[in-house]
Amino acid sequence: MLTKNMLDKLNEQIGYEFESSNLYLQMSAWCKAKGLEGSAGFLRKHAEEELSHMFKFFDYLEETGNLPVIPALAKPKADYENLRNVFEETLAHEKFITGKINGLAELALAEKNWATFQFLQWFTAEQHEEEALFNRVLDLVKMIGTDGRGLFLLDKEIGKLKADK
């Protein structure tokens, strides 16, 4: 059984995951408009993955006999300075989400809600992977650069990365 506090926090997380999907989809659109096909495809796949995370929370609430409630969503930023800025913002956002997931896990432990704590373990591992992935992208940005032909090569390399690994 979920406490009201846990239920409220899990419903909030549904919103955060949905906003993550919208943010990455908007970033994908920005990349596509700039001719950065590899980055656009990578971010679109990542948007789809974030949507699947939202559904995991949604389904968990239903499975526990609770009503999932989708909160109002913030409109994502639509314009970016450059590709480096896009991926710096993705990493910052993933760190924000990691903090939220960790907070949920702490609450589950405090409430001795072992089922929810177990459910959240997948997300804690996933967030580790997400941060590592976006750190890797930023490493590529630093190595290859975003000037001239470097941007073309960088976009191709990002397009080769898997959004789910």
MIBA-288173 format. One record per atom (N, C-alpha, C): residue number from 1; atom name; x, y, z. Coordinates in steps of 0.2 Angstrom, whole numbers, plus 5000, padded with zeros to 4 digits. Each point is the difference from the previous one (the first is absolute). Layout:
<pts>
<NUM; CA; <X; Y; Z>> ...
</pts>
This chain:
<pts>
<1; N; <5004; 4994; 5000>> <1; CA; <4996; 5006; 5000>> <1; C; <5004; 5006; 5000>> <2; N; <4999; 5005; 4996>> <2; CA; <5003; 5006; 4999>> <2; C; <4997; 5005; 5005>> <3; N; <5005; 5004; 5003>> <3; CA; <4998; 5006; 5004>> <3; C; <4998; 5005; 4996>> <4; N; <4996; 5005; 5002>> <4; CA; <4998; 5006; 4996>> <4; C; <5006; 5003; 4998>> <5; N; <5005; 5001; 5004>> <5; CA; <5006; 5004; 4998>> <5; C; <5004; 4996; 4994>> <6; N; <5000; 4993; 5001>> <6; CA; <5004; 4996; 4995>> <6; C; <4996; 5001; 4993>> <7; N; <4993; 4999; 5001>> <7; CA; <4996; 5001; 4994>> <7; C; <5001; 5006; 4996>> <8; N; <5000; 5006; 5004>> <8; CA; <5001; 5006; 4997>> <8; C; <5006; 5001; 4997>> <9; N; <5006; 4997; 5003>> <9; CA; <5006; 5001; 4997>> <9; C; <5001; 4996; 4994>> <10; N; <4997; 4994; 5000>> <10; CA; <5000; 4996; 4994>> <10; C; <4996; 5003; 4994>> <11; N; <4995; 5003; 5002>> <11; CA; <4996; 5004; 4994>> <11; C; <5004; 5006; 4998>> <12; N; <5004; 5003; 5004>> <12; CA; <5004; 5005; 4998>> <12; C; <5005; 4998; 4995>> <13; N; <5003; 4994; 5002>> <13; CA; <5005; 4997; 4996>> <13; C; <4997; 4998; 4993>> <14; N; <4994; 4998; 4999>> <14; CA; <4997; 4999; 4994>> <14; C; <5001; 5007; 4996>> <15; N; <4998; 5005; 5003>> <15; CA; <5001; 5007; 4996>> <15; C; <5007; 5001; 4998>> <16; N; <5005; 4999; 5005>> <16; CA; <5007; 5001; 4998>> <16; C; <5002; 4996; 4994>> <17; N; <4998; 4993; 5000>> <17; CA; <5002; 4996; 4994>> <17; C; <4997; 5002; 4994>> <18; N; <4994; 5003; 5000>> <18; CA; <4996; 5002; 4994>> <18; C; <5003; 5006; 4998>> <19; N; <5002; 5005; 5005>> <19; CA; <5004; 5006; 4998>> <19; C; <5007; 4998; 4996>> <20; N; <5003; 4995; 5003>> <20; CA; <5006; 4998; 4997>> <20; C; <4999; 4998; 4993>> <21; N; <4995; 4996; 4998>> <21; CA; <4999; 4998; 4994>> <21; C; <4998; 5006; 4995>> <22; N; <4996; 5005; 5003>> <22; CA; <4999; 5006; 4996>> <22; C; <5006; 5004; 4999>> <23; N; <5004; 5001; 5005>> <23; CA; <5006; 5004; 4999>> <23; C; <5005; 4997; 4995>> <24; N; <5001; 4993; 5000>> <24; CA; <5004; 4997; 4995>> <24; C; <4997; 5000; 4993>> <25; N; <4994; 5000; 4999>> <25; CA; <4996; 5000; 4994>> <25; C; <5001; 5007; 4997>> <26; N; <5000; 5005; 5004>> <26; CA; <5001; 5007; 4998>> <26; C; <5007; 5001; 4998>> <27; N; <5005; 4998; 5004>> <27; CA; <5007; 5000; 4998>> <27; C; <5001; 4997; 4993>> <28; N; <4997; 4994; 4999>> <28; CA; <5000; 4996; 4994>> <28; C; <4998; 5005; 4994>> <29; N; <4994; 5003; 5001>> <29; CA; <4998; 5005; 4995>> <29; C; <5005; 5005; 4998>> <30; N; <5003; 5003; 5005>> <30; CA; <5005; 5005; 4999>> <30; C; <5005; 4998; 4996>> <31; N; <5003; 4994; 5002>> <31; CA; <5005; 4997; 4996>> <31; C; <4999; 4999; 4993>> <32; N; <4994; 4997; 4999>> <32; CA; <4997; 4999; 4993>> <32; C; <5000; 5006; 4996>> <33; N; <4998; 5005; 5003>> <33; CA; <4999; 5007; 4997>> <33; C; <5007; 5003; 4998>> <34; N; <5005; 4998; 5004>> <34; CA; <5007; 5002; 4999>> <34; C; <5004; 4995; 4995>> <35; N; <4996; 4995; 4998>> <35; CA; <5004; 4995; 4995>> <35; C; <5004; 4995; 5004>> <36; N; <4999; 4999; 5006>> <36; CA; <5004; 4996; 5004>> <36; C; <4996; 4993; 5001>> <37; N; <5000; 4996; 4995>> <37; CA; <4995; 4994; 4999>> <37; C; <5002; 4995; 5005>> <38; N; <5007; 4999; 5001>> <38; CA; <5002; 4995; 5005>> <38; C; <4998; 5002; 5007>> <39; N; <5001; 5006; 5002>> <39; CA; <4998; 5002; 5007>> <39; C; <4992; 5000; 5001>> <40; N; <4997; 5002; 4994>> <40; CA; <4992; 5000; 5000>> <40; C; <4998; 4993; 5002>> <41; N; <5002; 4995; 4996>> <41; CA; <4998; 4993; 5001>> <41; C; <5002; 4997; 5007>> <42; N; <5006; 5002; 5002>> <42; CA; <5002; 4998; 5007>> <42; C; <4995; 5003; 5005>> <43; N; <4999; 5006; 5000>> <43; CA; <4995; 5003; 5005>> <43; C; <4993; 4998; 4999>> <44; N; <4998; 4998; 4994>> <44; CA; <4993; 4998; 4999>> <44; C; <4999; 4993; 5003>> <45; N; <5005; 4996; 4999>> <45; CA; <5000; 4993; 5004>> <45; C; <5000; 5001; 5007>> <46; N; <5004; 5005; 5002>> <46; CA; <5000; 5001; 5008>> <46; C; <4994; 5002; 5002>> <47; N; <4996; 5004; 4996>> <47; CA; <4994; 5003; 5002>> <47; C; <4995; 4994; 5001>> <48; N; <5000; 4995; 4995>> <48; CA; <4996; 4994; 5001>> <48; C; <5002; 4996; 5006>> <49; N; <5006; 5000; 5002>> <49; CA; <5002; 4996; 5006>> <49; C; <4997; 5003; 5006>> <50; N; <5001; 5007; 5000>> <50; CA; <4997; 5003; 5006>> <50; C; <4992; 4999; 5001>> <51; N; <4997; 5000; 4994>> <51; CA; <4993; 4999; 5000>> <51; C; <4998; 4993; 5003>> <52; N; <5005; 4995; 4998>> <52; CA; <4999; 4993; 5003>> <52; C; <5001; 5000; 5008>> <53; N; <5004; 5005; 5002>> <53; CA; <5001; 5000; 5007>> <53; C; <4994; 5003; 5004>> <54; N; <4997; 5005; 4996>> <54; CA; <4994; 5002; 5003>> <54; C; <4995; 4995; 5001>> <55; N; <4999; 4996; 4995>> <55; CA; <4995; 4994; 5000>> <55; C; <5002; 4995; 5005>> <56; N; <5006; 4999; 5002>> <56; CA; <5002; 4996; 5005>> <56; C; <4997; 5002; 5007>> <57; N; <5001; 5007; 5001>> <57; CA; <4997; 5002; 5006>> <57; C; <4992; 5000; 5000>> <58; N; <4997; 5002; 4994>> <58; CA; <4993; 5000; 4999>> <58; C; <4997; 4993; 5002>> <59; N; <5004; 4995; 4997>> <59; CA; <4997; 4993; 5001>> <59; C; <5001; 4997; 5007>> <60; N; <5006; 5002; 5003>> <60; CA; <5001; 4998; 5007>> <60; C; <4994; 5003; 5005>> <61; N; <4998; 5006; 4999>> <61; CA; <4995; 5003; 5004>> <61; C; <4993; 4996; 4998>> <62; N; <4999; 4998; 4994>> <62; CA; <4994; 4996; 4999>> <62; C; <5000; 4994; 5003>> <63; N; <5006; 4996; 5000>> <63; CA; <5001; 4994; 5003>> <63; C; <4999; 5000; 5007>> <64; N; <5002; 5005; 5003>> <64; CA; <4999; 5001; 5008>> <64; C; <4993; 5002; 5002>> <65; N; <4995; 5001; 4995>> <65; CA; <4994; 5002; 5001>> <65; C; <4999; 5007; 5001>> <66; N; <5004; 5004; 4997>> <66; CA; <5000; 5007; 5001>> <66; C; <4998; 5003; 4993>> <67; N; <4998; 5006; 5000>> <67; CA; <4999; 5004; 4994>> <67; C; <5006; 5004; 4998>> <68; N; <5003; 4999; 4994>> <68; CA; <5005; 5004; 4998>> <68; C; <4997; 5007; 4998>> <69; N; <5003; 5006; 5002>> <69; CA; <4997; 5006; 4998>> <69; C; <5006; 5004; 4996>> <70; N; <4999; 5002; 4994>> <70; CA; <5005; 5003; 4996>> <70; C; <4999; 5008; 5002>> <71; N; <5006; 5002; 5003>> <71; CA; <5000; 5008; 5001>> <71; C; <5000; 5004; 4994>> <72; N; <4999; 5006; 5001>> <72; CA; <5001; 5005; 4995>> <72; C; <5008; 5000; 4998>> <73; N; <5001; 5001; 4993>> <73; CA; <5007; 4999; 4998>> <73; C; <5003; 5007; 4998>> <74; N; <5006; 5001; 5002>> <74; CA; <5003; 5007; 4998>> <74; C; <5002; 4999; 4992>> <75; N; <4999; 5006; 4997>> <75; CA; <5002; 5000; 4993>> <75; C; <5008; 5000; 4999>> <76; N; <5002; 4995; 4996>> <76; CA; <5008; 5000; 5000>> <76; C; <5003; 5006; 4996>> <77; N; <5006; 5002; 5001>> <77; CA; <5003; 5005; 4997>> <77; C; <5001; 4997; 4992>> <78; N; <4999; 5005; 4996>> <78; CA; <5000; 4998; 4993>> <78; C; <5007; 5003; 4996>> <79; N; <5004; 5004; 5003>> <79; CA; <5005; 5002; 4996>> <79; C; <5007; 5000; 5004>> <80; N; <5005; 4998; 4997>> <80; CA; <5006; 4999; 5003>> <80; C; <5006; 5003; 4997>> <81; N; <5005; 5002; 5004>> <81; CA; <5006; 5004; 4997>> <81; C; <5004; 4996; 4995>> <82; N; <5001; 4993; 5002>> <82; CA; <5004; 4996; 4996>> <82; C; <4999; 4993; 5002>> <83; N; <5003; 4995; 4997>> <83; CA; <4999; 4993; 5001>> <83; C; <5003; 4998; 5007>> <84; N; <5006; 5004; 5002>> <84; CA; <5003; 4999; 5006>> <84; C; <4995; 5001; 5006>> <85; N; <4997; 5006; 4999>> <85; CA; <4995; 5002; 5005>> <85; C; <4994; 4995; 5000>> <86; N; <4998; 4997; 4995>> <86; CA; <4994; 4995; 5000>> <86; C; <5002; 4995; 5005>> <87; N; <5007; 4997; 4999>> <87; CA; <5002; 4994; 5004>> <87; C; <5002; 5002; 5007>> <88; N; <5002; 5006; 5001>> <88; CA; <5001; 5002; 5007>> <88; C; <4994; 5001; 5004>> <89; N; <4994; 5002; 4996>> <89; CA; <4994; 5000; 5004>> <89; C; <4997; 4993; 5001>> <90; N; <5001; 4996; 4995>> <90; CA; <4998; 4993; 5001>> <90; C; <5003; 4997; 5006>> <91; N; <5007; 5001; 5001>> <91; CA; <5003; 4997; 5006>> <91; C; <4997; 5003; 5006>> <92; N; <5000; 5007; 5000>> <92; CA; <4997; 5003; 5006>> <92; C; <4993; 4997; 5002>> <93; N; <4996; 4999; 4995>> <93; CA; <4993; 4998; 5001>> <93; C; <5000; 4993; 5003>> <94; N; <5005; 4995; 4997>> <94; CA; <5000; 4994; 5003>> <94; C; <5003; 4999; 5007>> <95; N; <5004; 5005; 5002>> <95; CA; <5002; 5001; 5007>> <95; C; <4994; 5002; 5004>> <96; N; <4996; 5004; 4998>> <96; CA; <4994; 5002; 5003>> <96; C; <4995; 4994; 5001>> <97; N; <4999; 4996; 4995>> <97; CA; <4996; 4994; 5001>> <97; C; <5003; 4995; 5004>> <98; N; <5007; 4999; 5000>> <98; CA; <5003; 4996; 5005>> <98; C; <4999; 5002; 5007>> <99; N; <5000; 5006; 5001>> <99; CA; <4998; 5003; 5007>> <99; C; <4993; 4998; 5002>> <100; N; <4995; 5000; 4995>> <100; CA; <4993; 4999; 5002>> <100; C; <5000; 4992; 5001>> <101; N; <5003; 4996; 4996>> <101; CA; <4999; 4993; 5001>> <101; C; <5003; 4998; 5007>> <102; N; <5006; 5003; 5001>> <102; CA; <5003; 4998; 5007>> <102; C; <4996; 5002; 5006>> <103; N; <4997; 5006; 4999>> <103; CA; <4995; 5002; 5005>> <103; C; <4994; 4995; 5001>> <104; N; <4998; 4998; 4995>> <104; CA; <4994; 4995; 5000>> <104; C; <5003; 4993; 5004>> <105; N; <5006; 4998; 4998>> <105; CA; <5003; 4994; 5003>> <105; C; <5001; 5002; 5008>> <106; N; <5002; 5005; 5001>> <106; CA; <5001; 5002; 5007>> <106; C; <4993; 5000; 5004>> <107; N; <4995; 5003; 4997>> <107; CA; <4994; 5000; 5003>> <107; C; <4997; 4992; 5001>> <108; N; <5001; 4996; 4995>> <108; CA; <4998; 4993; 5000>> <108; C; <5003; 4997; 5006>> <109; N; <5007; 5001; 5001>> <109; CA; <5003; 4997; 5005>> <109; C; <4998; 5003; 5007>> <110; N; <4999; 5006; 5000>> <110; CA; <4997; 5003; 5007>> <110; C; <4994; 4997; 5002>> <111; N; <4995; 4999; 4995>> <111; CA; <4994; 4997; 5001>> <111; C; <5000; 4993; 5000>> <112; N; <5005; 4997; 4999>> <112; CA; <5001; 4992; 5000>> <112; C; <4995; 4997; 4995>> <113; N; <5000; 5004; 4994>> <113; CA; <4996; 4997; 4995>> <113; C; <5004; 4997; 4995>> <114; N; <5001; 4993; 5002>> <114; CA; <5005; 4996; 4996>> <114; C; <4999; 4999; 4993>> <115; N; <4993; 4999; 4998>> <115; CA; <4998; 4999; 4993>> <115; C; <5002; 5006; 4996>> <116; N; <4998; 5006; 5002>> <116; CA; <5002; 5006; 4997>> <116; C; <5007; 5001; 4999>> <117; N; <5004; 4999; 5006>> <117; CA; <5007; 5000; 4999>> <117; C; <5003; 4996; 4995>> <118; N; <4998; 4994; 5000>> <118; CA; <5002; 4995; 4995>> <118; C; <4998; 5003; 4993>> <119; N; <4994; 5002; 4999>> <119; CA; <4998; 5003; 4993>> <119; C; <5005; 5005; 4998>> <120; N; <5002; 5005; 5005>> <120; CA; <5004; 5005; 4998>> <120; C; <5008; 4998; 4999>> <121; N; <5002; 4994; 5002>> <121; CA; <5007; 4998; 4998>> <121; C; <5001; 5000; 4993>> <122; N; <4996; 4999; 4996>> <122; CA; <5001; 5000; 4993>> <122; C; <5001; 5007; 4997>> <123; N; <4997; 5005; 5003>> <123; CA; <5001; 5007; 4998>> <123; C; <5006; 5002; 5003>> <124; N; <5002; 4998; 5006>> <124; CA; <5007; 5003; 5002>> <124; C; <5006; 4997; 4995>> <125; N; <4999; 4994; 4998>> <125; CA; <5005; 4998; 4996>> <125; C; <5000; 5003; 4993>> <126; N; <4993; 5001; 4998>> <126; CA; <4999; 5004; 4993>> <126; C; <5003; 5007; 5000>> <127; N; <4999; 5003; 5006>> <127; CA; <5003; 5007; 5000>> <127; C; <5008; 5000; 5000>> <128; N; <5003; 4995; 5003>> <128; CA; <5007; 5000; 4999>> <128; C; <5002; 4999; 4993>> <129; N; <4996; 4996; 4996>> <129; CA; <5002; 4999; 4993>> <129; C; <4998; 5007; 4996>> <130; N; <4995; 5003; 5002>> <130; CA; <4998; 5006; 4997>> <130; C; <5006; 5006; 5000>> <131; N; <5002; 5000; 5007>> <131; CA; <5005; 5005; 5001>> <131; C; <5007; 4998; 4996>> <132; N; <5001; 4994; 5000>> <132; CA; <5006; 4998; 4997>> <132; C; <5000; 5001; 4992>> <133; N; <4994; 4999; 4997>> <133; CA; <4999; 5001; 4993>> <133; C; <5001; 5007; 4998>> <134; N; <4997; 5005; 5004>> <134; CA; <5000; 5007; 4998>> <134; C; <5007; 5003; 5002>> <135; N; <5004; 4997; 5005>> <135; CA; <5007; 5002; 5001>> <135; C; <5004; 4997; 4994>> <136; N; <4998; 4995; 4997>> <136; CA; <5004; 4997; 4994>> <136; C; <4999; 5005; 4994>> <137; N; <4993; 5002; 5000>> <137; CA; <4999; 5005; 4994>> <137; C; <5004; 5006; 5001>> <138; N; <5000; 5003; 5006>> <138; CA; <5004; 5006; 5001>> <138; C; <5007; 4999; 4999>> <139; N; <5003; 4994; 5002>> <139; CA; <5007; 4998; 4998>> <139; C; <5001; 5001; 4993>> <140; N; <4995; 4997; 4996>> <140; CA; <5001; 5001; 4993>> <140; C; <5000; 5007; 4997>> <141; N; <4996; 5004; 5003>> <141; CA; <4999; 5007; 4999>> <141; C; <5007; 5003; 5001>> <142; N; <5003; 4999; 5006>> <142; CA; <5007; 5003; 5001>> <142; C; <5005; 4997; 4996>> <143; N; <5000; 4994; 4998>> <143; CA; <5005; 4997; 4996>> <143; C; <5000; 5002; 4992>> <144; N; <4994; 5000; 4998>> <144; CA; <4999; 5001; 4993>> <144; C; <4999; 5008; 4998>> <145; N; <4996; 5003; 5005>> <145; CA; <4999; 5007; 4999>> <145; C; <4993; 5001; 4996>> <146; N; <4998; 5006; 5000>> <146; CA; <4994; 5002; 4996>> <146; C; <5001; 5005; 4995>> <147; N; <5006; 5001; 4998>> <147; CA; <5002; 5005; 4994>> <147; C; <5001; 4996; 4994>> <148; N; <4997; 5003; 4994>> <148; CA; <5001; 4998; 4994>> <148; C; <4999; 4992; 4999>> <149; N; <5005; 4997; 4997>> <149; CA; <4999; 4993; 4999>> <149; C; <4999; 4996; 5006>> <150; N; <5003; 5002; 5006>> <150; CA; <4999; 4997; 5006>> <150; C; <4993; 4999; 5002>> <151; N; <4996; 5005; 4999>> <151; CA; <4992; 4999; 5001>> <151; C; <4997; 4994; 4996>> <152; N; <5002; 5000; 4994>> <152; CA; <4998; 4994; 4995>> <152; C; <5002; 4994; 5003>> <153; N; <5006; 4999; 5002>> <153; CA; <5003; 4994; 5003>> <153; C; <4996; 4998; 5007>> <154; N; <5000; 5005; 5004>> <154; CA; <4997; 4999; 5006>> <154; C; <4993; 4998; 5000>> <155; N; <4996; 5003; 4995>> <155; CA; <4993; 4998; 4999>> <155; C; <4999; 4993; 4998>> <156; N; <5005; 4998; 4996>> <156; CA; <5000; 4993; 4997>> <156; C; <5001; 4995; 5006>> <157; N; <5005; 5002; 5004>> <157; CA; <5002; 4995; 5006>> <157; C; <4994; 5000; 5005>> <158; N; <4997; 5005; 5001>> <158; CA; <4994; 5000; 5005>> <158; C; <4995; 4996; 4997>> <159; N; <4999; 5000; 4994>> <159; CA; <4995; 4996; 4996>> <159; C; <5001; 4993; 5001>> <160; N; <5006; 4998; 5001>> <160; CA; <5002; 4993; 5001>> <160; C; <4999; 4997; 5007>> <161; N; <4999; 5005; 5005>> <161; CA; <4999; 4998; 5007>> <161; C; <4993; 4997; 5001>> <162; N; <5000; 4995; 5004>> <162; CA; <4993; 4998; 5002>> <162; C; <4997; 5004; 5006>> <163; N; <4994; 5002; 4999>> <163; CA; <4997; 5004; 5005>> <163; C; <4999; 4996; 5006>> <164; N; <4999; 4993; 5000>> <164; CA; <4998; 4996; 5005>> <164; C; <5006; 4997; 5003>> <165; N; <5006; 5002; 4999>> <165; CA; <5006; 4997; 5003>> <165; C; <5005; 5005; 5002>> 
</pts>
